[in-house]
Amino acid sequence: MGRKGQPLKSRKPAKTKNQRNKVSKEEKEIQENVDKLLRISTIPQQGNVVNALKNQKEISAIVEQVKKLEINKDSKSSADNRASGATIENFTKWVKENGAQFNGCTITEFKGYDLGIKVNTDIPQSTLVLAIPRKVMLTVERASDSILKNLIKNDQILKNMPNVALAIYLLLEKFTDNSFWKPYLDILPKSYTTVLYFTIEELEELKGSPTLEIALRQIKSIARQYAYFHKLFSTSDDPVCQIMQEKFTYNQYCWAVSTVMTRQNTIPAVNSDQMINALIPLWDLCNHTNGTISTDFNPQLDQCECLALRDFKKNEQLFIFYGARSNADLFIHNGFVFDDNEHDGYWIKLGIGRTDPLQEKRLEVLRKLSINGSADFVIKKGARPVDGKLLAFLRVFNMNQEQLDHWLESDKTADLEYIECALDTVLEKKSWTYLQDRLKLLMASYKTTLEEDLKLIKTDITDNRKLAVKMRISEKIILKETVEYIEQYITQ
């Protein structure tokens, strides 16, 4: 692997069918646990988050057993998550030799960020800072042209989930002694702060948060994928499976998935307009800040280019903007919470009850507005937290029959999305008060107050627990500010 057509020096002779049938006692235990894991993780996540958390505890118990049994198979990684100076130097040399450009910056460690890009001279906004050629990128396209191609072609998960295919490809390169990407692999973190690395106790810090359900769904999905691939690798004659039988573990899969989740981007395919998943060395060392997108792919030069999103002074860290993403999104997929996130939001689920005698009329008005009768709405951070769709839903939800009939006949139904829409004072107050009461109930569902969290975050707790506390702080701030906004609006 590595370069296209390069032999796999680390590959061992393929096992015969008789050798595969001689399963050790340890491997038999692993397979029994994997079967249990596959069954439990395939059960649909039904009911409330309490049941989901109970299900996760069962999954975690099995996973811990698997990890203990795989400890001898697991490649031991350093407890120190930081890259050494030699590793950084080796990566810098490799990426430059293969055509990447650094303009006035170097790789260094920043407190609270691990590695980042340091600016060595003043850099004006819009200056080209980094250029990374396709040659050094790990892409799904390369995976499809490698030893993995037959599995990608025949396996439905790898075929239809490019992020999973990229994770398996990343592991294959990691397990290859002469991988072209070894300098890049060496500089990657040894572990992450994604929810895949959270203990049950750390996850329970999210009780009351809507993010908990998303986190549990993510962990369950990865556990199911691991069990699926373990069975596939244990039973198939494919060359990839021969390699994976020796080294594939739950820890290794979590590492690969977390690497892809936290660092992947999309670039144009070589011979089509399709966008493909890719890991982009060097570019993925840039950390996030508020701003605007300042990176793009240059098809003429076949490279990813990063421009300075603002003026940077000497010795500053070079930041880029990952996109308009909420803290829940960053927490689940990137393993961090961004303070003062301009694009943060809190998702709230609302719906028209089936027993509501005016259900059909409410749904009919909502259809005119292209709003579902049951939907997730976002409460936004900032001066105008309630958007038009949410406002329109609240108004329709609280209308009486006469008001519903009026808006069913009106050709100006879209006006319901505007805060300035002239409505009956009683209806307007009722709509806003309903939302305010709902948000107060959501705030009360957390096991701690905002004030308690702000004190807790300053104490000596684990990094994952601190991250969970930061996540719920960001949610509570949005709820608190929105309740205050509504109070000011209805008392005007």
CORLINNOR-V712224 format. One record per residue. N is the residue number from 1. PHI is phi in radians with two decimals (NA if undefined). NEAR is the number of other ideal C-beta (glycine too) atoms within 10 Angstrom. D_LAST is the distance of its C-alpha to the last C-alpha in whole Angstrom. Layout:
((N/PHI/NEAR/D_LAST) (N/PHI/NEAR/D_LAST))
This chain:
((1/NA/26/68) (2/1.21/19/66) (3/-1.19/11/67) (4/-1.00/9/68) (5/1.46/8/72) (6/-1.33/13/72) (7/-1.22/10/74) (8/-1.58/17/72) (9/-1.15/11/74) (10/-1.48/14/73) (11/-1.27/16/73) (12/-1.57/10/76) (13/-1.00/7/78) (14/-1.10/14/77) (15/-1.29/15/78) (16/-1.37/9/80) (17/-1.07/7/79) (18/-1.12/7/81) (19/-1.13/10/79) (20/-1.18/16/76) (21/-1.31/8/77) (22/-1.50/9/78) (23/-1.61/13/75) (24/-1.20/8/75) (25/-1.06/8/73) (26/-1.11/13/70) (27/-1.17/15/69) (28/-1.11/11/70) (29/-1.10/15/67) (30/-1.06/22/65) (31/-1.10/18/66) (32/-1.10/14/65) (33/-1.20/23/62) (34/-1.11/21/61) (35/-1.07/14/61) (36/-1.09/17/59) (37/-1.08/24/56) (38/-1.13/18/57) (39/-1.15/12/57) (40/-1.19/18/54) (41/-1.36/24/52) (42/-1.58/12/52) (43/-1.10/12/51) (44/-1.00/5/47) (45/-1.37/15/44) (46/-1.94/8/43) (47/1.29/10/41) (48/-1.60/8/38) (49/-1.17/18/38) (50/-1.10/9/40) (51/-1.17/12/43) (52/-1.12/18/43) (53/-1.20/17/43) (54/-1.10/10/46) (55/-1.07/18/48) (56/-1.14/26/47) (57/-1.10/11/49) (58/-1.14/14/52) (59/-1.08/22/52) (60/-1.09/16/52) (61/-1.09/14/55) (62/-1.20/22/57) (63/-1.04/22/56) (64/-1.09/13/57) (65/-1.12/16/60) (66/-1.06/24/60) (67/-1.09/15/60) (68/-1.15/12/62) (69/-1.23/22/65) (70/-1.61/20/64) (71/-1.05/12/64) (72/-1.30/9/68) (73/-1.42/16/67) (74/-1.20/15/64) (75/-1.25/11/64) (76/-1.35/7/63) (77/-1.96/13/61) (78/-1.13/9/60) (79/-1.23/7/57) (80/-1.41/8/56) (81/-1.44/14/54) (82/-1.57/13/54) (83/-1.38/20/57) (84/-1.36/12/60) (85/-1.06/10/60) (86/-1.16/9/63) (87/-1.12/16/61) (88/-1.11/20/59) (89/-1.10/13/62) (90/-1.13/17/63) (91/-1.14/23/60) (92/-1.02/17/60) (93/-1.09/11/63) (94/-1.09/19/63) (95/-1.22/23/60) (96/-1.24/12/62) (97/-1.08/10/65) (98/-1.77/14/63) (99/1.76/15/62) (100/-1.33/21/58) (101/-2.06/16/57) (102/-1.92/16/55) (103/-2.04/15/54) (104/1.29/16/54) (105/-2.66/21/53) (106/-2.47/11/54) (107/-1.55/19/53) (108/-2.65/16/53) (109/-1.65/13/51) (110/-2.12/12/47) (111/-1.03/5/46) (112/1.48/7/44) (113/-2.18/14/44) (114/1.14/14/48) (115/-1.52/22/50) (116/-2.75/17/48) (117/-1.87/25/49) (118/-1.70/18/49) (119/-1.48/20/49) (120/-1.69/15/53) (121/-2.68/11/52) (122/-1.04/13/49) (123/-2.19/22/48) (124/-1.23/9/46) (125/-0.96/11/43) (126/1.33/12/45) (127/-1.26/14/48) (128/-1.21/13/50) (129/-1.84/25/50) (130/-2.25/25/52) (131/-2.40/18/54) (132/-2.17/25/55) (133/-1.28/16/57) (134/-0.97/19/58) (135/-0.89/13/61) (136/-1.69/23/59) (137/-1.49/21/56) (138/-1.56/25/57) (139/-2.24/22/56) (140/-1.11/25/56) (141/-1.08/20/58) (142/-1.13/23/61) (143/-1.03/26/61) (144/-1.25/18/62) (145/-1.96/14/65) (146/-2.04/20/66) (147/-1.06/17/68) (148/-1.45/22/64) (149/-1.07/13/65) (150/-1.18/13/66) (151/-1.14/25/64) (152/-1.08/22/61) (153/-1.22/10/63) (154/-1.80/11/64) (155/-1.66/21/61) (156/-1.17/7/58) (157/-1.17/16/55) (158/-1.14/25/57) (159/-1.23/14/57) (160/-1.81/10/53) (161/-2.17/15/52) (162/-1.05/23/52) (163/-1.16/12/50) (164/-1.23/25/53) (165/-1.03/22/56) (166/-1.16/25/55) (167/-1.14/28/55) (168/-1.16/25/58) (169/-1.09/28/59) (170/-1.04/25/58) (171/-1.12/23/60) (172/-1.03/22/63) (173/-1.17/21/63) (174/-1.11/19/62) (175/-1.50/19/65) (176/-1.82/22/67) (177/-1.01/10/69) (178/-1.78/13/70) (179/-1.01/21/66) (180/-1.02/20/65) (181/-1.61/22/62) (182/-0.94/17/63) (183/-1.02/21/62) (184/-1.27/23/58) (185/-1.04/17/59) (186/-1.18/16/60) (187/-1.56/22/57) (188/-1.21/24/54) (189/-1.02/18/53) (190/-1.42/12/55) (191/-2.66/16/52) (192/-2.34/21/48) (193/-1.88/22/45) (194/-1.26/26/44) (195/-1.13/27/43) (196/-1.13/21/47) (197/-1.79/17/48) (198/-1.48/23/46) (199/-1.39/12/47) (200/-1.02/12/46) (201/-1.09/11/45) (202/-1.23/19/43) (203/-1.12/21/41) (204/-1.15/16/40) (205/-1.13/25/38) (206/-1.63/27/36) (207/-1.00/16/35) (208/1.68/18/32) (209/-1.60/23/31) (210/-1.14/17/31) (211/-1.23/24/34) (212/-1.06/22/36) (213/-1.07/15/37) (214/-1.15/18/38) (215/-1.09/24/40) (216/-1.11/21/42) (217/-1.12/14/43) (218/-1.14/17/44) (219/-1.09/24/46) (220/-1.09/19/47) (221/-1.09/14/48) (222/-1.22/23/50) (223/-1.07/25/52) (224/-1.14/19/53) (225/-1.10/19/54) (226/-1.02/24/56) (227/-1.07/27/58) (228/-1.07/18/58) (229/-1.24/23/60) (230/-1.05/25/62) (231/-1.15/14/64) (232/-1.08/18/64) (233/-1.17/20/66) (234/-1.40/17/68) (235/-2.07/12/69) (236/-1.68/18/70) (237/-1.58/10/72) (238/-1.02/18/70) (239/-0.95/15/71) (240/-1.09/25/67) (241/-1.13/19/68) (242/-1.08/17/71) (243/-1.24/22/69) (244/-1.18/24/66) (245/-0.96/19/68) (246/-1.48/13/69) (247/-2.29/17/66) (248/-1.27/26/63) (249/-2.40/22/61) (250/-1.08/25/57) (251/-1.07/21/56) (252/-1.13/22/58) (253/-1.20/23/56) (254/-1.05/22/52) (255/-1.10/25/53) (256/-1.13/22/54) (257/-1.11/25/51) (258/-1.16/24/49) (259/-1.04/23/50) (260/-1.18/23/49) (261/-1.03/20/46) (262/-1.48/18/45) (263/-2.25/20/47) (264/-1.24/21/48) (265/-2.52/17/47) (266/-2.05/14/48) (267/-2.34/21/50) (268/-1.17/15/52) (269/-1.17/14/55) (270/-1.17/13/59) (271/-2.05/7/60) (272/-2.72/9/57) (273/-1.48/6/53) (274/-1.16/11/52) (275/-1.64/13/50) (276/-2.16/20/52) (277/-1.31/22/50) (278/-2.63/27/52) (279/-1.75/24/52) (280/-2.01/26/52) (281/-0.95/23/54) (282/1.38/23/53) (283/-1.02/23/49) (284/-1.33/20/48) (285/-1.54/20/49) (286/-1.34/24/46) (287/-1.62/19/42) (288/-1.65/17/39) (289/-2.60/17/36) (290/-1.14/13/33) (291/2.73/13/34) (292/-2.28/10/36) (293/-1.09/12/39) (294/-2.24/18/42) (295/-2.14/19/45) (296/-2.76/11/46) (297/-1.79/18/50) (298/-1.65/12/52) (299/-1.18/9/55) (300/-1.17/5/57) (301/-1.67/12/58) (302/0.95/14/57) (303/-2.61/21/55) (304/-1.50/24/51) (305/-2.14/17/50) (306/-2.08/23/47) (307/-1.79/16/46) (308/-1.17/22/44) (309/-1.36/21/40) (310/-2.72/15/40) (311/-1.22/12/42) (312/-2.05/23/44) (313/-1.64/9/46) (314/-0.92/11/49) (315/1.36/11/49) (316/-1.32/16/45) (317/-1.50/16/45) (318/-1.42/21/45) (319/-1.91/21/42) (320/-2.24/23/41) (321/-1.82/19/38) (322/-1.36/20/38) (323/2.12/11/36) (324/-1.35/14/32) (325/-2.24/18/33) (326/-1.31/23/30) (327/-1.15/25/32) (328/-1.08/21/33) (329/-1.12/18/35) (330/-1.12/22/36) (331/-1.12/26/37) (332/-1.23/19/39) (333/-1.74/19/41) (334/-2.11/20/41) (335/1.33/22/41) (336/-2.64/20/38) (337/-2.10/24/35) (338/-1.71/21/33) (339/-1.11/10/31) (340/0.99/10/28) (341/-1.24/20/29) (342/-1.13/13/27) (343/-1.93/18/27) (344/-1.25/25/27) (345/-2.82/23/25) (346/-2.14/25/25) (347/-1.56/14/27) (348/-2.25/18/26) (349/-1.69/9/28) (350/-2.30/18/26) (351/-2.75/13/28) (352/-1.49/20/29) (353/-1.19/12/31) (354/-1.17/8/35) (355/-1.54/6/34) (356/-1.16/14/31) (357/-1.09/8/33) (358/-1.81/18/31) (359/-0.95/13/32) (360/-1.09/11/34) (361/-1.20/19/31) (362/-1.08/19/28) (363/-1.10/16/31) (364/-1.16/15/32) (365/-1.14/25/28) (366/-1.10/22/28) (367/-1.10/12/32) (368/-1.10/16/30) (369/-1.71/18/28) (370/1.01/9/31) (371/-2.07/21/29) (372/-1.27/15/31) (373/-1.23/20/30) (374/-2.40/13/31) (375/-2.71/15/30) (376/-1.66/12/28) (377/-2.06/20/25) (378/-1.82/17/24) (379/-1.61/22/21) (380/-1.59/19/21) (381/-1.36/20/21) (382/2.20/12/19) (383/-1.22/7/16) (384/-2.13/9/16) (385/-1.24/22/17) (386/-1.81/20/17) (387/-1.51/15/19) (388/-1.09/17/20) (389/-1.11/18/23) (390/-1.13/21/21) (391/-1.08/20/18) (392/-1.11/25/20) (393/-1.06/26/22) (394/-1.03/23/19) (395/-1.18/24/19) (396/-1.14/26/22) (397/-1.04/21/23) (398/-1.80/19/20) (399/-1.30/23/22) (400/-1.57/13/24) (401/-1.09/10/27) (402/-1.09/8/27) (403/-1.17/18/24) (404/-1.10/17/26) (405/-1.06/13/29) (406/-1.06/13/27) (407/-1.34/21/26) (408/-1.20/12/30) (409/-1.50/8/31) (410/-1.29/13/28) (411/-1.71/7/30) (412/-2.12/8/26) (413/-1.01/18/25) (414/-1.05/14/25) (415/-1.09/15/21) (416/-1.11/24/20) (417/-1.47/17/20) (418/-1.79/11/17) (419/-1.11/11/14) (420/-1.44/6/14) (421/-0.99/15/16) (422/-1.35/7/15) (423/-2.29/16/15) (424/-0.95/13/15) (425/-1.02/7/12) (426/-1.13/10/14) (427/-1.09/15/15) (428/-1.09/19/12) (429/-1.14/15/11) (430/-1.08/17/15) (431/-1.14/22/15) (432/-1.21/20/13) (433/-1.16/15/14) (434/-1.04/16/17) (435/-1.14/24/17) (436/-1.03/18/15) (437/-1.11/12/18) (438/-1.11/15/21) (439/-1.20/20/20) (440/-1.13/14/20) (441/-1.13/9/24) (442/-1.13/19/25) (443/-1.09/17/24) (444/-1.27/9/26) (445/-1.33/11/29) (446/-1.29/18/30) (447/-1.45/11/33) (448/-2.32/17/31) (449/-1.60/12/28) (450/-1.06/15/27) (451/-1.10/9/28) (452/-1.15/12/32) (453/-1.14/19/32) (454/-1.12/14/31) (455/-1.37/10/34) (456/-1.08/15/36) (457/-1.11/14/36) (458/-1.59/8/38) (459/-1.59/9/41) (460/-1.49/5/44) (461/-2.18/15/44) (462/-1.10/14/45) (463/-1.03/11/44) (464/-1.17/19/43) (465/-1.13/19/41) (466/-1.07/19/39) (467/-1.13/22/38) (468/-1.12/28/37) (469/-1.13/22/35) (470/-1.06/19/33) (471/-1.10/24/32) (472/-1.27/22/30) (473/-1.08/19/29) (474/-1.10/25/27) (475/-1.20/28/26) (476/-1.14/22/24) (477/-1.11/17/23) (478/-1.10/23/21) (479/-1.08/20/20) (480/-1.08/14/19) (481/-1.16/15/17) (482/-1.24/21/15) (483/-1.05/19/14) (484/-1.16/12/12) (485/-1.07/18/11) (486/-1.12/20/10) (487/-1.03/12/9) (488/-1.18/9/6) (489/-1.17/14/6) (490/-1.38/14/6) (491/-1.79/7/4) (492/-1.15/4/0))
